């Protein structure tokens, strides 16, 4: 372990502690500022120069923000939830059979398929945003939700296929073969035998797609309409030309931030394998 | 050993195998065809169509969206020198600084110390929180009047008076460079951490026994083994940074064709002011650049070798 042989010499605990504190502060200060700012009154947040802390934390901001007329954060929250859940579900439905088959069978066109999947992983909605706009501009009203579900599912599909196929591939083929000898069809084998074994891979894919969709900006921006916007598009619009509701904006931001932080930290360990498509082990 | 099969029969068997795979792959293929490939085609088509100021289609436009009177590359008042310089600086500085800082950070986070797990989770924050949320904090903090970071910079004596960073396109651009590095660090650090874990301990011990000091061990043993991780992270970062929209637009309080644009933010400015035709023309240039980077990714990282 750490003390053996001199190579893995224990680092100086004081230096380590100081560096650790610097790193911790560096990576959390914007979010701490966000929370503190969401607890200020309107007068405090627009004061010049500003004070660092509110005189008393205004938890009531977290209630009042929902009644704010100009932006409607409730609608934005609902839009984000619908789009993120929809895209996640769609990815799961579409990616599961593909990743299972690719992991289990060799067939002509398999490499071409994986290549296509990897290319879409490298592309992003931003570079195709104008094309997506032209494709979906006629989808009015709640159809915007469907458009965003399709877009986010398509661009996150590749990560899901990739990580799930690597999990399926790690389950010994013999288990499947035994099940099929016992008379189960391919589809039944996948659902009853393989799926329960690759659960961690599926959870990783689900959470990753959810968080990515929750945070997606470019497509949601070009397809927004006055009534329906996701949180990343709605949040900056708390800042009008003349009225800037910083405290309400940050209260909404904190609400938008907490669920994804929890979800993301759950899959922390498995993020890498899928993202770099197996280049790093 | 398989027996030699007649070519005709082999071909029909291969076709049968491909057909058996189709139902399993069809939903994925449909989604990619409909929402990735089709919009790419639409974008190329749109680039050669004329739109009026209400965004209504007027018919074929030839190359006028590219080089016409109001074309993407010839539109007056666009400060093209700044746009090209910004785009190059944006990608090069952000990607290189991110890599340098991530190498240091990953080295530190791979050490064994109490609280390491919690610290690794904190490093993940800018990745989990949307870029939009992170950027709005910097936009607020750096306001000339109400900005809390400005207050801090004045209190610590770094600035004499608060500065309106977001009002000045050049200052806003450099703040955006900082924020872009900031939000790219978690992914890059985690990729390099994964690479560090693949360096076997006994090789490091052998190098130590052979008399290599810490610096030599890093540059001659660890760093070469990190190359695949660095290549993958760098190429993915180039695409992400190049396509980054919200950081630059949210941090810039100026409108119009100011000197803080990159080609990506300019596309959305064109779309708002000149319509989808001109915006598509510029998008195609961006799209082709991304395809080149993707080609490099496949050439250098060879991601498909894992699944032979």
Interface residues (C-beta under 8 A of the other chain):
Chain A: X2 X5 X6 X7 X8 X10 X11 X13 X16 X17 X19 X20 X23 X24 X27 X28 X30 X31 X33 X34 X37 X45 X46 X47 X48 X49 X50 X52 X90 X93 X94 X95 X97 X98 X100 X101 X102 X105 X107 X108 X109 X110 X111 X113 X114 X115 X116 X117 X118 X119 X120 X122 X123 X124 X126 X127 X128 X129 X130 X131 X132 X133 X134 X135 X150 X151 X153 X154 X155 X157 X161 X165 X166 X169 X211 X214 X215 X217 X218 X221 X222 X231 X232 X235 X236 X246 X249 X250 X253 X256 X257 X260 X261 X263 X264 X265 X268 X271 X272 X273 X275 X276 X277 X278 X279 X280 X281
Chain B: X14 X15 X17 X18 X20 X21 X23 X24 X25 X27 X28 X29 X31 X32 X34 X35 X36 X38 X39 X40 X41 X42 X43 X46 X105 X108 X111 X112 X113 X115 X119 X120 X121 X122 X123 X124 X125 X126 X127 X128 X129 X130 X131 X132 X133 X134 X136 X137 X138 X140 X141 X145 X146 X147 X148 X150 X151 X154 X162 X185 X187 X190 X191 X193 X194 X195 X198 X201 X204 X205 X207 X208 X217 X228 X229 X231 X232 X233 X236 X239 X240 X243 X244 X245 X246 X250 X264 X267 X268 X271 X276 X279 X280 X283 X286 X287 X290 X293 X294 X297 X298 X301 X302 X303 X304 X305 X306 X307
